[in-house]
Amino acid sequence: MLVDMPLDRLRAYRPDRDEPSDFDAFWDATLTQARAAATEPAFARLDSELVTVDVFDVTFSGYAGQPVKGWLLIPRHLDGPLPCVIDHIGYNGGRSLPHDWLAWSAAGYANLVMDVRGQGSKSGLVGATADPDPVGAPQVGGFLTRGITDPATYYYRRLYTDAVRAVDVTRAHPGIDPQRVFVAGGSQGGGVALAVAGLEPGLAGVMINVPFLCHIRRATEITDASPYSEITSYLQTHRADVEQVFHTLSYFDGVNLAARASAPALFSVGLMDATSPPSTVFAAYNHYGAQDKEMVVWAYSGHEGGQAQQRAEMYRFARER
């Protein structure tokens, strides 16, 4: 069933943004520090038994210079430099194995799959990247409340920084066209892709499917689905932390990051999605800073979105840019 506003109201839904005054300074300092701590990335060729792509086991410096893993797949039959799509992964997922990631190389793109620090222990999507937690403060199981009382220690500060650094590394690779780097993802990965669009200029495009981490306070008020329920569970116990928690989250909210984005964007939403409620997705879309943007609406879909049909839309979007 529909879980939110009617579509005509969603298309017009543009709520006020709650943004801290030092938002840009916070992110400028964070990214400057990460880049200063970076070392040379490593691309180790992997004998994957795949015949259409060359596969590289990637290690690069993310937040605070910490190592982040990934895969780089480059089509063998095409001469470079090639356009590249950086894939970001959904909640609790990891980079898994290279043969899970053939869709973009089959369409003629290089593909960097960025692992998710600390995640990758569910649904067979194995992760390989640690998350050194600087505080170890109390949290609800999962990642959404890890370090949530301070923007400096919040988990997504580290993950978003990793994702921006993935763009730096991709652009510097000799087999990739630095002017044709795209970012993409769904659910958590959609939220991360949106964050990159807001923090890193010059992307060729961004593909944001059923994004999580948008209009977060409203999400906690209208859905009890996981993983937003991690925040509500935390606040049911830490009752005095409500305003501090949402202050922290304002630095990571996709609505605030969307307002800074300039890359062409393809969004998608499921009108029956209780995990990423449609109004939270439209709030980010309607604040998105670029004029070149489009929303694909899947009227009878939940958090699965458009699946293979949305993949076709993504191919079209990337081909047109």
N, C-alpha and C positions, 0 to 999 in steps of 0.2 A: 504494500500500500504506500501511498505518498506519505512522506515523513516530515514535510516542511511546507513552505508557502506554495501557492499556485505559481505556475511558470511566469505569468505576466508580472507578478510582484517580485519574483526572483530577478528578472531581467532589470528591474529598476532599483534593486536593493543595493544601496551604497552607504553603509553606516559610517558614522564618524569614527576616525581612527584615534586610538589611545596610544600616543607615541612619546617615549621619554625624550627629554631635550638633548641628551648626549648620545642619541642613537647612532648617528654617523661617526662621532668620535670613537665610540665603543668599537664599532666594526673596523674603522680605519686602523686603530691601534692593534686590534686582534690580528688582522691580516698582515699588517706590517711586521709584527713579531713573528708570525709563522713563516713568512718569506725570508726573514733574516736568519731563521734557524734551519732553513732547508739545506739538504745535501743533494747530490746528484741522484736522480732516479735510476733504478736498475730495471732492465728489460731482459729477462732470461728466457731464451727460446725453449719452448716446451714440446716434447715429442707427444703430441696429443692423439695421433692416429687419424686426425681430420685431414682430408685431402684438398679442401677448398680454401682453407685459411691457414695462415701462420699464426701461432698462438704464443704469446709472451706472458710469463709470470712477472707481474709488475710489483715493485716496491717503491713508494715515493714518500716524501716528507709531508705530513699533514699538520694539524694543530701542534704548535710548540716543537716542531721538528719530529714529532712522533711518527713511526713507520706505519704506513697504510698499504694494504695489499690490493691487488686488482688483477684483471685479465685484460690484455690487449689483443684483439683479433683483427688481422689485416687480410683482406682477400688476396689470394695468390695470383689471380689472373688479371689484375688491374695494375697499371702503373701509377705511382704516386706523384705528387702528394695527394692524398685522398681526403674527402670530407670525413668527419668523425662524429659519432654520437657517443656521448658519455651517459651511461645508464646508471640510475640510482635506484636502490632496492627498497622494497616495502618492509614494514615493521617486523622485526625478528628474523629477517632474511639475511643471507650472506651471499658471497660471490659464487658459491656452489662450484660447478665444474664447467669447463669451457663449452662443452657441447650443449649446454643449456642456453647459450647466447648466440645463436647463429642467425637470428632474424635480420639484423642490420648488415652483417657481412654478405648475406645472400642478396641484399639489395644494392651492394656496391659501396658500402660505407665501412671504414674502420670503426671499431667499437671498443671503447674503454669501459669496462665494468668495474665500478669502484666498490670495494668491500665496505661493510658498515661496522665501524669499531664496536666491539663488545657484543655484537649481535651474531646471528647465524647459527642458532641451535634449535631451529624449529622448522617443520615441514620439509626436511631434507635439504634446505638451502644452507649449506655449511659455510661458516665464516672462518676467517684466518687472521683477523686483526684485533689486537687487544685494545681496551680502553683504560689507560691509567687514570683512575679516579682520584682527583687531588684532595678530596675531602672525606669521602666515605660516610657522609651524613645519612640519617634515616631516610628511607624511601619506600614507596610501594614497589612490589615486584614488577620488573620491566625497566624501561628507560626514561619514561616521560617525567618522572619526578626525581631523577638522579641530579642532585645539586640544585634543586629548583628554588631555593631561597636566595640565590645570588646569581646575577647574570654571568659573573666571572667564572663560576664553577658549574654552570648548567651544562648538561650533557650535549645539548644541541649547539652550543658554542663550538664545541670540538668537531661535531659532525659537519656543520655548515662550513667550517674552515677547511676541513679535509676536502670538501666538495669544490670549493674555490681553488684550492691548490691542485686538484685534479685537472682543472682547466689550464692552469699554468703549465703543468707537465705535458698535457696533450698538445698544446700549441707549440711547444719546443721540440716535439718529436719530428725527425726529418721526413718521415713517411706521411705526415699529416699536414693538410692545408690549414694554417692557423686562422685564416679568414672564414673557414667553414666548419666551425666547431659548434655542435648542438648539445644541449643537455635535455634529458628525458627521465621520466619516472612516473610511477603510480603510487597512490596512497602516501606513505612516508616518503617514498622516492619522488612523488609529485611535489610534496612540500619542500624537499631538499632542492629539486630542480628550480622551483620558484625562488627559493632563497638565493641560489646562485645567480639567477637572472637579476635580482635586486642588488647583488653585491659585486658583480663582475660585468663590466660593459663589453660591448663588441662581440657578443655571441651571434652566431648566424640565426639561431632560433632556439626556442624552448618549448618542450612538449610536456604538459602538466595534466596528468590524468587523476581524477577523483582525489585531489590533494588533501592530505591531512595537515594539521598544524596551521590552519587558517581560522581567523576570527575565533580564537580559542575559548575565550570566556563564554561567548554564546554557545559554542559547541558543548561545553560542560553543563549548560543550563537546559539544553533541549534533547540530549541523548545520554543514555546510560550505557552505550556500547563501549567496548574496549577499542582502543586504548585510552580514550578520553576519561573513562571511568577510573583510571589510575589517579588522575588529578582529584576527582571528587572523593575517592577513597582516602587520599592523603589529607585533604582538607576536612574530612569528617573526623579525623584524629587531631590534626594540627590546626585547630580552629582559629588560633590567633594569627595564622600566617596568610590569611586569604589575600589581603591587599599586596603583601610582599611577593606572593607567588605570582599574581597576575602582573605585577610590575616586572618581574623577571621575564615572564612569557612575552611581554610586549616587545622585547628586543628580538624575538624569534618568530613573531606572528607573521604569517604570509601576507596579511593585509598591509602591514607596514612595509614589508620588503617589496611587495608588488608595486607600490607607489613609486619606487625608485627604478623599476625595470624599464629597459628601452628596447630589448630584443623582440622581434616578431614572436608571437605566442599562439599556441594551440592548446586550449583547455578542453577537458571533458568532465561531465558530471552525470551521475545517476540520480534520477528523481526519487528513487526508493532507497537511497543510501543512508542508513542510520549511522554508519561509521564516520563518514565525512558528510554531514548534513548539507543539502544543496545550498542553503543560504550562506554557509561558511565558504563554499566554493565561489559562489557568485559575488560575495563580498570582496574576495581577492581579485576576481576577474574584473569587476566594475571599478576597482581602484588601480588596476594594472596600468602602468605609465605609458606604454606604447599604443599608438593608434592601430597598428597592424596586429590585430588579435582576433581570435574567433573562438567560440564556444560550441562544442558538439554536445547535444543533449540526448541522453539515453533515457527515454521516458519510463520504461518498465524495468530498468536495471537498478541493482543495488550497488554494493561496493566493488563488484566485479567490473562495473563499467561496460564499455563496448567490446572488450576482449579483442577477438580477431578483426572485427569490423573497425574498431578504433585503431588497430595496427595499420589497416589500410589507409585511414585518415592521416596517420603519422607519416607513412610513406609519401602520400601526396603532398603534405605540408613541407616536408624536407626537400622533395624534388623541386618544388616551386621556388626554392630559395638558394 
